[in-house]
Amino acid sequence: MEEGPQYHVSGTSVSSHLARVSSEALQPYVKLRAGDVYNASAVDDSVNAITRELARRGYAFSDVRPHGQRDDAAHTIAVAFTVDDGPKVYIERLDVVGNTRTRDYVIRREFDIGEGDPYNHAMVEQGERRLNRSATSRSARLDASGSTPDRVIVTIEVEDQPTGSISLSGGYSTTAGFLAEVAFTETNFLGRGQYVKVSAQEGQYSRGWGLSFTEPYFLDQRLAAGIDVFHKEQNPNTWATYESWTTGATLRLGVPVTNEFTVQPSYSLYGSAIKIPNTSSRPYDNCTGPGLQYYDISTATYLTPNASVNCLTDGEASVAIKQARRRGR
């Protein structure tokens, strides 16, 4: 394999042979501009964008064909798109084969067309690309064969891929000490294409658990709705003289803006509490009065402080932590 010279786009044009759609109206849907590096994927994206716009205008049978005029001396390519009104062919049937675990509707929903709709090659290819990018299918191949001159049967041949995994990890941090996590992840829960993750963490000074669930087609729309539920506990350590608990949930909604860009707003609601230990081994809340007088847990007596021994030298919690504890109550 040898890499040839790089070509640039010298110009783009659209030639529409449809009576009610002008060439100028389709030009904004071309994804290439003069001076860009020639990119075959951008040409395909342009064909898809023009096809979708024509379908929106009521031309479901349109045929968009790209052409390239190459200039070998200047290393440029002039890209032109020709738009014609194609033959009227309808989808008689969508057959799904090869899926041993994934349910049929999970595969069918990746296509914007179905039985009885006008056959649109660009939309069929777009559905194939979505399937190949999905977490349920290892590969997807499509075959379209005509049963009659105006009917076509689209066969979707898929191969399910393993979607469950178990992971075990460990590490160390100054606040949590040594810690370990075990997690189970399933990206095709019960063959429905749903994402589920259950995890648990156990550390030297901390522990917690989490649960995540995502429905990629919420309300039968291409909206990824999800919820994350979590709980975390932090025990006293060298850097923190208090115990804390946090329990909450996060709601997520992924809204696709384009095929490559998605916006995901989220909303979190959680509650937290702080407890300051006051035991003989952890006397972090024994300052009881003026002059740093403090209560000795081990002897059950009040001690008179001095410069070297007082209620601050044994690890008293800060005023900010005590205030946060009161707010938590």
C-alpha positions as CSV (number, residue, x, y, z in Angstrom):
1,M,0.0,0.0,0.0
2,E,1.3,3.4,-1.0
3,E,0.0,6.8,0.1
4,G,-0.6,9.0,-2.9
5,P,-0.6,12.8,-3.0
6,Q,-3.1,14.8,-1.0
7,Y,-6.0,16.4,-3.0
8,H,-7.9,19.5,-2.1
9,V,-11.4,20.5,-3.2
10,S,-11.4,23.0,-5.9
11,G,-15.1,23.6,-5.8
12,T,-18.5,22.1,-5.2
13,S,-21.8,22.2,-7.1
14,V,-25.3,20.7,-7.0
15,S,-27.4,20.1,-10.1
16,S,-31.0,19.5,-9.3
17,H,-33.3,17.9,-11.9
18,L,-36.4,18.3,-9.7
19,A,-38.9,20.8,-10.8
20,R,-39.6,22.4,-7.4
21,V,-36.2,22.1,-5.8
22,S,-33.5,24.5,-7.0
23,S,-29.8,23.7,-7.0
24,E,-29.1,26.7,-4.8
25,A,-31.5,25.4,-2.1
26,L,-29.5,22.2,-1.7
27,Q,-26.1,23.7,-1.8
28,P,-26.0,24.5,2.0
29,Y,-26.2,20.7,2.7
30,V,-22.9,20.0,1.0
31,K,-20.3,19.3,3.8
32,L,-17.3,20.2,1.7
33,R,-16.0,23.7,0.8
34,A,-13.4,24.9,-1.7
35,G,-9.9,24.6,-0.2
36,D,-10.8,21.7,2.1
37,V,-8.8,18.5,2.0
38,Y,-10.8,16.0,-0.1
39,N,-12.6,13.5,2.3
40,A,-14.7,10.6,1.0
41,S,-16.6,10.5,4.3
42,A,-17.6,14.2,3.8
43,V,-19.0,13.3,0.4
44,D,-21.1,10.5,1.9
45,D,-22.3,12.9,4.6
46,S,-23.3,15.4,1.9
47,V,-25.3,12.7,0.0
48,N,-27.1,11.7,3.2
49,A,-27.8,15.4,4.2
50,I,-29.2,16.2,0.7
51,T,-31.3,13.0,0.7
52,R,-32.8,13.7,4.1
53,E,-33.7,17.3,3.0
54,L,-35.3,16.0,-0.2
55,A,-37.3,13.4,1.8
56,R,-38.4,16.2,4.2
57,R,-39.7,18.1,1.1
58,G,-41.7,15.1,-0.1
59,Y,-39.2,13.6,-2.6
60,A,-38.7,10.2,-0.9
61,F,-37.6,8.6,-4.2
62,S,-34.8,11.0,-5.0
63,D,-31.5,9.8,-6.2
64,V,-28.4,11.8,-5.2
65,R,-25.1,10.8,-7.1
66,P,-21.7,12.4,-6.4
67,H,-19.2,13.0,-9.2
68,G,-15.5,14.0,-9.0
69,Q,-13.5,15.8,-11.6
70,R,-9.8,15.3,-10.8
71,D,-7.0,17.5,-11.8
72,D,-3.8,15.5,-11.4
73,A,-1.5,18.4,-12.1
74,A,-3.0,20.7,-9.5
75,H,-4.0,17.9,-7.1
76,T,-7.5,19.1,-6.8
77,I,-11.0,17.6,-7.2
78,A,-14.1,19.4,-8.3
79,V,-17.1,17.7,-6.5
80,A,-20.5,17.8,-8.1
81,F,-23.8,16.3,-6.9
82,T,-26.6,15.4,-9.4
83,V,-30.1,15.0,-8.0
84,D,-32.8,13.1,-10.0
85,D,-36.2,11.8,-9.2
86,G,-35.6,8.0,-8.9
87,P,-38.1,5.1,-9.4
88,K,-40.8,4.6,-6.9
89,V,-39.9,1.5,-4.9
90,Y,-41.4,0.6,-1.5
91,I,-40.1,-1.6,1.3
92,E,-42.1,-4.8,1.4
93,R,-40.4,-6.3,4.5
94,L,-37.5,-5.8,6.9
95,D,-36.1,-9.2,7.9
96,V,-33.7,-9.5,10.8
97,V,-31.6,-12.6,11.0
98,G,-28.6,-13.7,13.1
99,N,-29.6,-12.0,16.4
100,T,-29.5,-14.8,19.0
101,R,-30.0,-12.5,22.0
102,T,-30.8,-8.9,20.9
103,R,-34.5,-8.4,20.3
104,D,-35.8,-7.5,16.8
105,Y,-37.2,-4.1,17.8
106,V,-33.8,-3.0,19.2
107,I,-32.3,-3.6,15.7
108,R,-35.2,-2.2,13.7
109,R,-35.3,1.1,15.7
110,E,-31.9,2.0,14.3
111,F,-33.6,2.6,10.9
112,D,-35.7,5.6,10.2
113,I,-37.7,3.6,7.7
114,G,-39.9,0.5,7.9
115,E,-42.3,-1.7,6.0
116,G,-44.5,0.2,3.6
117,D,-42.1,3.2,3.5
118,P,-40.4,4.4,0.3
119,Y,-37.1,2.7,-0.2
120,N,-34.2,5.1,0.4
121,H,-30.8,3.7,0.0
122,A,-29.1,6.5,1.9
123,M,-31.3,6.0,5.0
124,V,-30.8,2.2,4.8
125,E,-27.0,2.7,4.8
126,Q,-27.3,5.2,7.7
127,G,-29.2,2.5,9.8
128,E,-26.4,0.0,8.9
129,R,-23.8,2.4,10.2
130,R,-25.7,3.0,13.5
131,L,-25.9,-0.8,14.0
132,N,-22.2,-1.2,13.5
133,R,-21.6,1.6,16.0
134,S,-24.0,0.2,18.6
135,A,-23.0,-1.9,21.6
136,T,-25.3,-4.8,20.7
137,S,-23.9,-5.9,17.3
138,R,-20.4,-6.9,16.4
139,S,-21.2,-6.6,12.7
140,A,-24.2,-5.8,10.5
141,R,-24.7,-6.4,6.8
142,L,-27.7,-5.4,4.7
143,D,-29.0,-6.9,1.5
144,A,-31.9,-5.5,-0.6
145,S,-33.6,-7.7,-3.2
146,G,-36.6,-6.9,-5.2
147,S,-39.7,-9.2,-4.9
148,T,-41.5,-7.2,-7.6
149,P,-40.4,-4.2,-9.7
150,D,-41.8,-1.8,-7.1
151,R,-41.2,-3.8,-3.9
152,V,-37.9,-4.6,-2.1
153,I,-37.1,-6.9,0.8
154,V,-34.3,-5.6,3.1
155,T,-32.5,-8.3,5.0
156,I,-30.6,-7.2,8.1
157,E,-28.0,-9.8,9.0
158,V,-26.4,-9.1,12.4
159,E,-24.0,-10.8,14.7
160,D,-24.5,-10.3,18.4
161,Q,-21.4,-9.5,20.5
162,P,-20.6,-10.2,24.1
163,T,-22.0,-7.3,26.2
164,G,-21.4,-8.3,29.8
165,S,-18.2,-7.7,31.7
166,I,-16.8,-7.9,35.3
167,S,-13.9,-5.7,36.3
168,L,-11.8,-5.6,39.5
169,S,-9.5,-2.7,40.2
170,G,-7.5,-1.3,43.1
171,G,-5.4,1.7,44.0
172,Y,-4.3,4.0,46.7
173,S,-5.0,7.6,47.6
174,T,-4.1,9.9,50.5
175,T,-7.8,10.3,51.5
176,A,-9.1,6.8,50.9
177,G,-6.0,4.8,51.6
178,F,-5.8,1.4,49.9
179,L,-9.0,0.8,48.0
180,A,-10.6,-1.8,45.6
181,E,-13.6,-1.8,43.3
182,V,-15.6,-4.6,41.7
183,A,-18.1,-3.7,38.9
184,F,-20.5,-5.6,36.7
185,T,-21.4,-3.9,33.4
186,E,-24.1,-5.0,30.8
187,T,-24.6,-3.0,27.7
188,N,-27.4,-5.1,26.3
189,F,-29.5,-5.9,29.4
190,L,-32.0,-8.7,28.6
191,G,-31.5,-8.1,24.9
192,R,-33.2,-4.7,25.1
193,G,-30.1,-2.5,24.4
194,Q,-30.2,-1.0,27.8
195,Y,-27.0,-0.2,29.8
196,V,-26.7,-1.4,33.4
197,K,-23.7,-1.0,35.8
198,V,-23.4,-2.1,39.4
199,S,-20.3,-1.3,41.3
200,A,-19.0,-1.5,44.9
201,Q,-15.9,0.1,46.5
202,E,-14.2,-0.8,49.7
203,G,-11.2,1.1,51.0
204,Q,-9.0,1.6,54.0
205,Y,-10.9,4.7,54.9
206,S,-13.9,4.7,52.5
207,R,-16.6,2.5,51.0
208,G,-19.5,3.0,48.7
209,W,-21.7,1.6,45.9
210,G,-23.3,2.8,42.7
211,L,-26.0,1.8,40.3
212,S,-26.4,3.1,36.7
213,F,-29.1,2.5,34.2
214,T,-29.6,4.0,30.7
215,E,-32.4,3.6,28.3
216,P,-31.0,4.6,24.9
217,Y,-34.5,5.0,23.2
218,F,-36.6,6.8,25.8
219,L,-40.3,7.2,24.8
220,D,-39.4,5.5,21.5
221,Q,-37.3,8.5,20.6
222,R,-33.5,8.7,20.1
223,L,-33.2,10.1,23.6
224,A,-30.8,8.4,26.1
225,A,-32.4,8.7,29.5
226,G,-30.5,7.4,32.5
227,I,-30.3,7.5,36.3
228,D,-27.3,7.0,38.6
229,V,-27.8,6.2,42.3
230,F,-24.8,6.3,44.6
231,H,-23.7,6.1,48.2
232,K,-20.3,7.0,49.7
233,E,-18.8,6.8,53.2
234,Q,-15.6,8.4,54.4
235,N,-14.0,7.5,57.7
236,P,-11.5,9.6,59.7
237,N,-7.9,9.5,58.5
238,T,-4.8,11.6,58.6
239,W,-6.4,14.3,56.4
240,A,-9.9,14.3,57.7
241,T,-11.0,14.2,61.4
242,Y,-14.6,13.4,60.7
243,E,-16.9,10.8,59.2
244,S,-19.2,11.6,56.2
245,W,-22.0,10.0,54.3
246,T,-23.3,11.0,50.9
247,T,-26.3,9.4,49.2
248,G,-28.0,10.7,46.0
249,A,-29.1,10.3,42.5
250,T,-28.4,11.9,39.1
251,L,-30.9,12.0,36.2
252,R,-29.5,12.3,32.7
253,L,-31.0,12.9,29.3
254,G,-28.9,12.7,26.1
255,V,-30.3,14.7,23.2
256,P,-28.7,14.2,19.8
257,V,-28.1,17.4,17.9
258,T,-26.4,15.7,14.9
259,N,-25.2,12.2,14.2
260,E,-21.9,13.0,15.8
261,F,-22.9,15.5,18.5
262,T,-25.1,15.0,21.6
263,V,-26.0,17.3,24.4
264,Q,-26.6,15.7,27.8
265,P,-28.1,17.8,30.6
266,S,-28.2,16.3,34.1
267,Y,-29.8,17.0,37.5
268,S,-28.4,15.7,40.8
269,L,-30.1,15.4,44.1
270,Y,-28.2,14.2,47.2
271,G,-28.0,14.4,50.9
272,S,-24.9,14.3,53.1
273,A,-24.2,14.1,56.8
274,I,-21.0,14.6,58.9
275,K,-20.2,13.0,62.2
276,I,-17.2,14.0,64.4
277,P,-15.9,11.1,66.5
278,N,-15.2,11.7,70.2
279,T,-13.6,8.6,71.6
280,S,-10.4,7.9,73.4
281,S,-8.7,6.9,70.2
282,R,-10.3,9.7,68.2
283,P,-11.0,12.7,70.4
284,Y,-11.9,15.1,67.7
285,D,-14.7,16.9,69.5
286,N,-13.6,17.5,73.1
287,C,-13.1,21.2,73.2
288,T,-15.9,22.2,75.7
289,G,-15.3,25.7,76.9
290,P,-13.1,28.8,77.0
291,G,-9.4,28.5,77.3
292,L,-9.3,25.3,75.3
293,Q,-10.5,23.3,78.3
294,Y,-11.3,19.8,77.2
295,Y,-12.9,16.5,78.4
296,D,-10.6,13.5,78.6
297,I,-12.6,10.5,77.3
298,S,-10.3,7.9,78.8
299,T,-10.4,9.3,82.4
300,A,-13.8,10.9,82.2
301,T,-12.5,14.1,83.7
302,Y,-12.0,17.6,82.6
303,L,-8.3,18.6,82.1
304,T,-6.7,21.9,82.4
305,P,-4.9,22.7,79.2
306,N,-1.3,24.0,78.9
307,A,0.8,25.1,76.1
308,S,1.8,21.6,75.0
309,V,-1.3,19.6,75.8
310,N,-4.8,21.0,75.1
311,C,-7.9,20.0,73.1
312,L,-6.3,21.0,69.8
313,T,-3.2,18.9,70.1
314,D,-5.0,15.6,69.9
315,G,-6.7,16.3,66.6
316,E,-9.7,18.6,67.2
317,A,-12.0,19.1,64.2
318,S,-12.1,22.5,62.7
319,V,-14.8,25.1,63.3
320,A,-15.9,24.8,59.6
321,I,-16.4,21.0,60.0
322,K,-18.5,21.5,63.2
323,Q,-20.6,24.1,61.4
324,A,-21.2,21.8,58.5
325,R,-22.2,19.0,61.0
326,R,-24.9,21.3,62.5
327,R,-26.2,22.2,59.0
328,G,-26.4,18.5,58.2
329,R,-28.6,17.8,61.2
